[in-house]
Amino acid sequence: MAKLLYSATASLDGYIAGPGGDMSWLTEHLTIDNPTADRVLANVGAILTGNRTFGGDDPNRGTEKEGAFGGRYHGPVFVLTHRPPAEPPDGITFVGDLHSAVEQAKEAAGDTYVNVLGADIARQCVRAGLLDEILIFFAPVLLGDGVRIFDDPGGARVRLTPIPGETTHWYSVG
């Protein structure tokens, strides 16, 4: 059964995007070899994202590396939104309900990961008790403002447990 993994690269002060969703800050940090990210990509069977992240900034926009995992991901993508386009792009499934989106993405992923992209979708999955793991990579930069890794004002404390034998900042949820 697939697991839901929220993975992201963040600044050292805890932002995954700059003000207005700007991702350009990340470009220079994506050139570093990252065996853990490569291993995660090899085990991602589907992506679950929100419409804002799906249609948002890409640090590799306009290059051959545009898209998830630097353009190296070529699988099913599920976008949670209440405003699907009239003509969805090929390979993209738009879903209006979180539980249905998770179910469809897990079915598509089989025994691999559903990679959750976007802080808001991650928050919704945590609140619904659906997120299994979190993996955060940190880039050596301070952004000072933007989209936080995780932001849930009024939310409950969530216990994270380091996954034995995995890299630092890879946790099971709950």
C-alpha positions in Angstrom: 0.0 0.0 0.0 1.3 3.4 -0.9 2.4 5.9 1.7 1.9 9.7 1.6 5.3 11.5 1.8 5.5 15.3 2.1 8.9 16.2 0.8 10.3 19.7 0.2 13.4 21.7 0.1 13.4 24.6 2.6 15.5 27.6 3.5 17.2 27.4 6.9 14.6 29.7 8.3 11.8 27.4 7.2 10.4 28.6 3.9 9.7 26.4 0.8 8.9 29.4 -1.4 9.6 33.1 -1.2 7.0 35.9 -1.1 4.3 35.3 -3.7 5.3 31.7 -4.2 8.7 32.7 -5.7 10.8 29.6 -6.3 13.8 31.3 -8.1 15.8 31.1 -4.9 15.9 27.3 -5.2 17.6 27.2 -8.7 21.2 27.4 -7.4 20.6 24.8 -4.8 19.2 22.1 -7.2 22.6 21.6 -8.8 24.0 19.7 -5.9 24.0 15.9 -6.1 21.5 14.5 -3.7 21.4 10.7 -3.4 18.4 10.8 -1.0 16.3 12.8 -3.4 17.3 10.4 -6.2 16.2 7.5 -4.1 12.9 9.2 -3.3 12.3 9.9 -6.9 12.9 6.3 -7.8 10.2 5.3 -5.3 7.5 7.9 -6.2 4.5 6.3 -8.0 2.2 9.4 -8.0 2.2 13.1 -7.0 -0.5 14.8 -5.1 -0.5 18.6 -5.2 -2.7 21.5 -4.8 -3.8 23.8 -7.7 -1.6 26.7 -6.4 1.5 24.6 -6.4 0.6 22.9 -9.7 0.2 26.2 -11.4 2.8 28.1 -9.4 6.4 29.1 -9.9 9.0 26.5 -11.1 12.7 27.2 -10.4 13.4 25.5 -13.7 10.6 27.2 -15.8 11.5 27.3 -19.5 14.3 24.8 -19.3 14.5 21.1 -19.9 14.5 20.7 -16.1 11.0 22.2 -15.7 8.6 20.1 -13.6 8.6 17.9 -10.5 12.0 16.6 -9.4 13.8 18.8 -12.0 11.7 17.5 -14.8 12.7 13.9 -14.1 9.2 12.7 -12.8 7.0 11.3 -15.5 4.0 9.7 -13.8 0.5 10.3 -12.6 -0.3 13.7 -11.0 -3.4 14.4 -9.0 -4.3 18.0 -8.4 -6.7 18.9 -5.5 -8.8 21.8 -6.6 -12.4 23.1 -6.7 -11.7 24.8 -10.0 -10.5 22.2 -12.5 -9.7 23.4 -16.1 -12.3 22.6 -18.8 -9.6 20.7 -20.7 -7.0 19.1 -18.3 -3.5 18.5 -19.6 -2.6 14.8 -20.4 -1.5 12.8 -17.4 -3.1 15.2 -14.9 -6.2 14.3 -12.9 -8.1 17.1 -11.1 -10.0 16.0 -8.0 -12.3 18.1 -5.8 -12.1 16.1 -2.5 -9.0 15.4 -0.4 -10.0 11.8 0.5 -10.8 10.9 -3.1 -7.6 12.5 -4.3 -5.5 10.5 -1.8 -7.3 7.3 -2.6 -6.8 7.8 -6.4 -3.2 8.7 -5.9 -2.5 5.8 -3.7 -4.1 3.4 -6.1 -1.9 4.8 -8.9 1.2 4.6 -6.8 0.8 0.9 -5.8 3.5 0.0 -3.3 5.5 3.2 -3.8 5.1 6.7 -2.4 2.6 9.4 -3.2 4.7 12.5 -3.0 2.8 15.4 -1.6 3.8 18.8 -3.0 2.8 22.0 -1.4 2.4 23.2 2.2 -1.3 23.6 2.1 -1.9 20.0 0.8 0.5 18.8 3.5 -1.5 20.7 6.2 -4.8 19.2 4.9 -3.3 15.7 4.9 -1.9 16.1 8.5 -5.3 17.5 9.8 -7.1 14.5 8.1 -4.6 12.0 9.6 -3.5 10.9 6.1 0.2 11.9 6.0 2.6 9.1 6.7 6.1 10.7 6.4 7.8 14.0 6.0 11.2 14.5 4.4 12.7 18.0 4.4 16.0 19.0 2.7 17.5 22.3 3.8 19.3 24.8 1.5 21.9 27.1 3.0 19.9 30.3 2.6 17.7 32.6 4.7 14.6 33.9 2.8 13.1 35.9 5.7 9.5 35.6 4.3 7.3 33.4 2.1 5.6 30.1 2.3 6.4 28.1 5.4 7.3 24.4 5.4 4.2 23.8 7.5 1.8 26.4 8.9 -1.3 25.5 10.8 -2.5 28.3 13.1 -4.7 26.8 15.8 -3.7 23.3 14.8 -2.7 20.5 17.1 0.8 19.4 17.9 1.9 16.5 15.7 4.6 14.1 16.9 7.3 13.2 14.3 9.6 10.3 14.8 12.9 10.0 13.0 12.9 7.0 10.6 15.8 4.7 11.7 18.5 4.3 9.1 17.2 7.3 7.0 18.7 10.7 6.5 18.3 13.5 8.9 14.9 15.2 8.7 13.0 12.2 7.4 10.2 11.4 9.9 7.1 9.2 10.3 4.0 11.2 11.3 2.2 10.3 14.5 
